[in-house]
């Protein structure tokens, strides 16, 4: 299932359910089927995502140094390139930043 984040300030950001729910937990929102991030909540949400991105990048820098690979198992049994939480969070962070600049809330629905 997909969850779509919408704002009048920018284009939509679509994420798979599991990833979107992870992002919502990071910003302190209950991962429900739909909701809103108000303009007054956006600065805290942006700060939380930036913090999570920085922590994720630091963690994966440590993994790269220790020689662990950047792949993950596919459902078909093969290997696929790993997509980190920081890479998944970046489009949502940009949507939040554009929305804050335009003084518009962000809505989500699944």
Protein Blocks (a to p, Z undefined) as FASTA:
>chain_A
ZZddddfkbccddddfklmmmmmmmnopacdfbdcddfklmmmmmmmmmmmmmmmmmmmm
mmmmnopacbdcdfkopacddddfklmmmmmmmmmmmmmmnopacdddZZ
